[in-house]
Amino acid sequence: ARLIDAALNLKHRVLMMAAYSTGLRRFELVRLTPRDIHSDRMLVRVDQGKGRKDRYTLLSERLLIELRTYWREYRPQRWLFANQTRTKPMSRDTAGRIFYRLKERAGIIHGHGIHTLRHSFATHLLEMGVDVRTIQVLMGHSSLNTTVKYLHVTQKHIEGTQSPLDMLRLPETDDKLGHAGMSAVAQDRAASGQRPRVELADIFMRYADAYGDTHHVSPAQRNVG
């Protein structure tokens, strides 16, 4: 927010907002055209991105408001962010210099170029709970491995992950059941005075009926073991 607020020029402000809210690469950002803004679908079209592939990414409602103000003031024609003579798109170097100028004005230490905004876009989506496959599509990565390596899975994201076991609707363990439904190995441990060790087989033996009520289990699967 400090980076965007540091912009004294509307064009620079919208450029930084677009870079962060769309996650575009620098060359994709400067080559945007007014026709790429699909306000009816709230999407931004990326024409001939990396690998000469077309894709869509997100159109922020806040960016759309700023773009409308920007349109009224600048009336962009072919290119959304044109050079000073309006004959070509803004150069990638110019976009990079604008980022560094605003970064210095805002007193921001971290970050190594305008590409930082693309990285922040992906990381913040992950922290919001967006799945990695969706982020891959928005980023324009051809391989999911690239997206996984690109992202730094934060501690906050790990702490918010729920174990799949907690999602099963299982009845509460009844202490009165004693050793009923325990596997042979667990029963031998109990008979020898050792503390019974709960095994995976015990879980299935005890809760097979409850699992079968909510999941399809074939006859062959029921006869296993």
Backbone hydrogen bonds in HBPLUS format (Angstrom, degrees):
<---DONOR---> <-ACCEPTOR-->    atom                        ^
c    i                          cat <-CA-CA->   ^        H-A-AA   ^      H-
h    n   atom  resd res      DA  || num        DHA   H-A  angle D-A-AA Bond
n    s   type  num  typ     dist DA aas  dist angle  dist       angle   num
A0005-ASP N   A0001-ALA O   2.90 MM   4  6.09 162.6  1.93 152.9 158.5     1
A0006-ALA N   A0002-ARG O   3.01 MM   4  6.05 128.5  2.28 136.9 148.7     2
A0006-ALA N   A0003-LEU O   3.28 MM   3  5.24 137.3  2.47  92.5 104.1     3
A0007-ALA N   A0004-ILE O   3.16 MM   3  5.63 163.9  2.18 112.7 117.7     4
A0013-ARG N   A0009-ASN O   2.97 MM   4  6.23 156.5  2.03 153.7 161.1     5
A0014-VAL N   A0010-LEU O   2.94 MM   4  6.14 167.5  1.96 155.4 157.4     6
A0015-LEU N   A0011-LYS O   2.98 MM   4  6.08 153.3  2.05 143.2 151.2     7
A0016-MET N   A0012-HIS O   3.08 MM   4  6.29 162.0  2.11 149.0 152.0     8
A0017-MET N   A0013-ARG O   3.00 MM   4  6.23 157.4  2.05 148.1 155.1     9
A0018-ALA N   A0014-VAL O   2.84 MM   4  5.96 156.1  1.90 148.0 154.3    10
A0019-ALA N   A0015-LEU O   2.98 MM   4  6.19 154.4  2.04 144.8 151.9    11
A0020-TYR N   A0016-MET O   3.08 MM   4  6.27 160.8  2.12 147.8 151.8    12
A0021-SER N   A0017-MET O   2.90 MM   4  5.94 165.8  1.92 150.3 155.1    13
A0022-THR N   A0018-ALA O   3.11 MM   4  5.79 138.7  2.28 141.6 147.1    14
A0023-GLY N   A0019-ALA O   3.29 MM   4  5.80 142.9  2.43 127.9 136.3    15
A0028-GLU N   A0025-ARG O   3.11 MM   3  5.16 122.6  2.45  97.7 112.7    16
A0029-LEU N   A0025-ARG O   2.90 MM   4  6.11 150.8  1.99 154.8 163.5    17
A0030-VAL N   A0026-ARG O   3.18 MM   4  6.46 166.8  2.20 156.7 157.0    18
A0032-LEU N   A0029-LEU O   3.30 MM   3  5.65 164.6  2.32 114.3 114.9    19
A0080-LEU N   A0032-LEU O   2.84 MM  48  5.55 177.9  1.84 139.8 139.7    20
A0036-ASP N   A0033-THR O   2.91 MM   3  5.36 155.0  1.97 114.5 122.6    21
A0037-ILE N   A0034-PRO O   3.28 MM   3  5.74 164.6  2.30 111.5 116.1    22
A0045-ARG N   A0036-ASP O   2.88 MM   9  4.80 167.0  1.89 142.8 145.7    23
A0038-HIS N   A0043-LEU O   2.92 MM   5  5.22 155.9  1.98 166.8 170.7    24
A0041-ARG N   A0038-HIS O   3.21 MM   3  5.62 139.3  2.38 106.7 116.4    25
A0042-MET N   A0038-HIS O   2.82 MM   4  5.74 115.9  2.23 140.7 159.4    26
A0043-LEU N   A0038-HIS O   3.12 MM   5  5.22 159.4  2.16 138.7 142.5    27
A0059-LEU N   A0042-MET O   3.19 MM  17  4.87 136.3  2.39 126.7 115.7    28
A0044-VAL N   A0057-THR O   2.90 MM  13  5.23 160.6  1.94 139.4 142.8    29
A0057-THR N   A0044-VAL O   2.90 MM  13  5.23 151.8  1.98 143.6 153.0    30
A0046-VAL N   A0055-ARG O   2.77 MM   9  5.24 175.4  1.77 157.8 156.4    31
A0055-ARG N   A0046-VAL O   3.10 MM   9  5.24 150.6  2.19 137.5 145.9    32
A0049-GLY N   A0053-LYS O   2.74 MM   4  5.14 151.0  1.82 136.2 136.0    33
A0052-ARG N   A0049-GLY O   2.81 MM   3  5.10 131.4  2.05 144.4 140.8    34
A0064-LEU N   A0060-SER O   2.93 MM   4  6.19 155.2  1.99 147.5 154.2    35
A0065-ILE N   A0061-GLU O   3.15 MM   4  6.45 153.0  2.23 144.6 150.5    36
A0066-GLU N   A0062-ARG O   3.14 MM   4  6.43 160.9  2.18 146.0 150.8    37
A0067-LEU N   A0063-LEU O   2.74 MM   4  5.97 152.2  1.82 152.8 161.8    38
A0068-ARG N   A0064-LEU O   3.05 MM   4  6.27 148.4  2.15 144.9 151.7    39
A0069-THR N   A0065-ILE O   3.26 MM   4  6.60 154.3  2.33 144.5 150.8    40
A0070-TYR N   A0066-GLU O   2.84 MM   4  6.06 158.1  1.89 148.8 156.0    41
A0071-TRP N   A0067-LEU O   2.77 MM   4  5.95 150.2  1.86 144.5 152.4    42
A0072-ARG N   A0068-ARG O   3.15 MM   4  6.37 157.5  2.20 142.4 147.1    43
A0073-GLU N   A0069-THR O   3.20 MM   4  6.49 145.8  2.32 144.1 153.0    44
A0074-TYR N   A0070-TYR O   2.85 MM   4  5.92 169.0  1.86 159.5 162.6    45
A0075-ARG N   A0071-TRP O   2.85 MM   4  4.82 145.4  1.96 126.0 135.8    46
A0090-MET N   A0081-PHE O   2.74 MM   9  5.71 160.5  1.78 154.6 148.2    47
A0083-ASN N   A0088-LYS O   2.80 MM   5  5.73 154.1  1.87 159.6 157.4    48
A0086-ARG N   A0083-ASN O   2.96 MM   3  5.04 150.7  2.05 105.5 115.0    49
A0095-ALA N   A0091-SER O   3.18 MM   4  6.54 159.7  2.22 149.6 154.2    50
A0096-GLY N   A0092-ARG O   3.00 MM   4  6.25 152.8  2.07 144.7 152.4    51
A0097-ARG N   A0093-ASP O   2.89 MM   4  6.18 154.0  1.96 149.6 156.4    52
A0098-ILE N   A0094-THR O   2.98 MM   4  6.24 155.4  2.05 151.3 157.8    53
A0099-PHE N   A0095-ALA O   3.14 MM   4  6.40 156.9  2.19 144.3 149.8    54
A0100-TYR N   A0096-GLY O   3.11 MM   4  6.43 164.0  2.13 151.8 154.7    55
A0101-ARG N   A0097-ARG O   2.93 MM   4  6.09 153.8  2.00 148.3 155.7    56
A0102-LEU N   A0098-ILE O   3.03 MM   4  6.24 162.5  2.06 152.6 156.5    57
A0103-LYS N   A0099-PHE O   2.85 MM   4  5.99 156.0  1.91 151.3 159.2    58
A0104-GLU N   A0100-TYR O   3.00 MM   4  6.10 157.0  2.05 142.7 147.6    59
A0105-ARG N   A0101-ARG O   3.05 MM   4  6.23 158.4  2.10 142.6 149.0    60
A0106-ALA N   A0102-LEU O   2.86 MM   4  6.01 148.0  1.96 146.9 155.1    61
A0108-ILE N   A0103-LYS O   3.04 MM   5  5.35 163.4  2.07 162.1 160.5    62
A0107-GLY N   A0104-GLU O   3.13 MM   3  5.09 149.1  2.23  98.1 107.5    63
A0116-THR N   A0113-GLY O   2.90 MM   3  5.75 164.8  1.92 123.5 128.5    64
A0117-LEU N   A0114-ILE O   3.07 MM   3  5.76 148.2  2.17 116.2 122.5    65
A0118-ARG N   A0115-HIS O   3.10 MM   3  5.26 124.6  2.42 100.3 113.7    66
A0119-HIS N   A0115-HIS O   3.12 MM   4  6.50 157.3  2.17 151.0 157.4    67
A0120-SER N   A0116-THR O   2.86 MM   4  6.12 154.7  1.92 147.7 155.0    68
A0121-PHE N   A0117-LEU O   2.99 MM   4  6.14 151.3  2.07 141.1 148.3    69
A0122-ALA N   A0118-ARG O   3.26 MM   4  6.58 161.3  2.30 148.8 151.3    70
A0123-THR N   A0119-HIS O   2.99 MM   4  6.22 168.5  2.00 155.0 158.5    71
A0124-HIS N   A0120-SER O   2.89 MM   4  5.88 166.8  1.91 152.3 155.8    72
A0125-LEU N   A0121-PHE O   3.15 MM   4  6.28 149.7  2.25 141.1 149.1    73
A0126-LEU N   A0122-ALA O   3.09 MM   4  6.35 155.8  2.15 147.5 153.8    74
A0127-GLU N   A0123-THR O   3.05 MM   4  6.36 156.0  2.11 147.6 153.8    75
A0128-MET N   A0124-HIS O   3.03 MM   4  6.18 131.2  2.28 135.3 147.9    76
A0128-MET N   A0125-LEU O   3.12 MM   3  5.00 130.6  2.37  92.3 106.0    77
A0130-VAL N   A0125-LEU O   3.04 MM   5  5.48 159.5  2.08 156.5 149.9    78
A0129-GLY N   A0126-LEU O   3.03 MM   3  5.26 158.2  2.08 106.3 112.9    79
A0135-ILE N   A0131-ASP O   3.20 MM   4  6.55 158.6  2.24 149.3 155.6    80
A0136-GLN N   A0132-VAL O   2.86 MM   4  6.10 150.3  1.94 147.9 156.3    81
A0137-VAL N   A0133-ARG O   3.19 MM   4  6.54 153.7  2.27 144.9 150.1    82
A0138-LEU N   A0134-THR O   3.03 MM   4  6.34 164.4  2.06 153.1 157.1    83
A0139-MET N   A0135-ILE O   2.87 MM   4  5.99 152.7  1.94 150.6 157.9    84
A0140-GLY N   A0136-GLN O   3.00 MM   4  6.08 127.8  2.28 138.4 151.3    85
A0141-HIS N   A0136-GLN O   3.14 MM   5  5.37 155.8  2.20 152.0 154.1    86
A0140-GLY N   A0137-VAL O   3.24 MM   3  5.17 136.7  2.43  94.0 105.8    87
A0146-THR N   A0143-SER O   3.18 MM   3  5.42 132.7  2.42  99.6 110.7    88
A0147-THR N   A0144-LEU O   3.07 MM   3  5.18 116.8  2.49  97.0 111.8    89
A0148-VAL N   A0144-LEU O   3.00 MM   4  6.34 159.8  2.04 154.5 160.0    90
A0149-LYS N   A0145-ASN O   2.97 MM   4  6.15 160.7  2.01 148.0 152.8    91
A0150-TYR N   A0146-THR O   2.88 MM   4  5.94 142.4  2.02 138.8 150.1    92
A0151-LEU N   A0147-THR O   3.03 MM   4  6.21 144.5  2.16 147.7 154.8    93
A0157-HIS N   A0154-THR O   3.09 MM   3  5.25 123.4  2.42  98.5 112.0    94
A0158-ILE N   A0154-THR O   3.13 MM   4  6.52 154.7  2.20 148.9 155.8    95
A0159-GLU N   A0155-GLN O   2.92 MM   4  6.12 165.2  1.94 154.4 157.9    96
A0160-GLY N   A0156-LYS O   3.21 MM   4  6.31 136.3  2.42 134.8 145.1    97
A0161-THR N   A0158-ILE O   3.11 MM   3  5.38 165.5  2.13 111.5 115.6    98
A0166-ASP N   A0163-SER O   3.07 MM   3  5.52 135.1  2.27 109.7 120.2    99
A0167-MET N   A0164-PRO O   3.08 MM   3  5.24 151.7  2.17 102.5 111.3   100
A0168-LEU N   A0165-LEU O   3.19 MM   3  5.56 163.2  2.22 109.8 114.9   101
A0177-LEU N   A0174-ASP O   3.02 MM   3  5.69 168.3  2.03 121.7 125.5   102
A0178-GLY N   A0175-ASP O   3.39 MM   3  6.11 164.1  2.42 114.8 118.4   103
A0180-ALA N   A0177-LEU O   3.04 MM   3  5.59 160.5  2.08 140.4 139.7   104
A0182-MET N   A0179-HIS O   3.12 MM   3  5.56 149.9  2.21 139.1 135.6   105
A0187-GLN N   A0183-SER O   2.92 MM   4  6.19 153.9  1.99 152.0 160.0   106
A0188-ASP N   A0184-ALA O   2.94 MM   4  6.18 155.2  2.00 149.1 155.2   107
A0189-ARG N   A0185-VAL O   3.11 MM   4  6.39 152.5  2.18 145.2 152.4   108
A0190-ALA N   A0186-ALA O   3.05 MM   4  6.31 152.1  2.13 143.1 150.6   109
A0191-ALA N   A0187-GLN O   2.90 MM   4  6.14 155.3  1.96 150.5 157.1   110
A0192-SER N   A0188-ASP O   3.11 MM   4  6.26 143.9  2.25 142.0 150.3   111
A0194-GLN N   A0189-ARG O   2.89 MM   5  5.12 131.2  2.13 175.0 163.2   112
A0193-GLY N   A0190-ALA O   3.12 MM   3  5.27 159.4  2.16 107.0 111.3   113
A0202-ASP N   A0199-GLU O   3.00 MM   3  5.21 124.7  2.32  99.9 113.7   114
A0203-ILE N   A0199-GLU O   3.32 MM   4  6.77 150.5  2.41 147.3 154.4   115
A0204-PHE N   A0200-LEU O   3.18 MM   4  6.56 160.1  2.22 152.6 156.9   116
A0205-MET N   A0201-ALA O   2.91 MM   4  6.08 158.3  1.96 150.1 156.7   117
A0206-ARG N   A0202-ASP O   2.97 MM   4  6.05 155.7  2.03 146.7 152.7   118
A0207-TYR N   A0203-ILE O   2.95 MM   4  5.94 155.3  2.02 146.0 153.0   119
A0208-ALA N   A0204-PHE O   2.94 MM   4  5.11 111.6  2.42 139.7 142.8   120
A0211-TYR N   A0207-TYR O   2.95 MM   4  6.18 155.5  2.01 153.0 160.3   121
A0212-GLY N   A0208-ALA O   2.87 MM   4  6.06 153.5  1.94 146.7 154.4   122
A0213-ASP N   A0209-ASP O   3.10 MM   4  6.36 130.4  2.36 140.8 152.7   123
A0214-THR N   A0211-TYR O   3.19 MM   3  5.68 143.4  2.33 109.3 117.9   124
A0215-HIS N   A0211-TYR O   2.94 MM   4  5.96 128.7  2.21 148.3 163.7   125
A0221-GLN N   A0218-SER O   3.03 MM   3  5.18 120.5  2.40  99.7 114.3   126
A0222-ARG N   A0218-SER O   3.09 MM   4  6.43 148.6  2.19 149.0 158.2   127
A0223-ASN N   A0219-PRO O   3.17 MM   4  6.40 137.8  2.36 142.0 151.9   128
A0224-VAL N   A0221-GLN O   3.32 MM   3  5.38 159.1  2.37 101.2 107.3   129
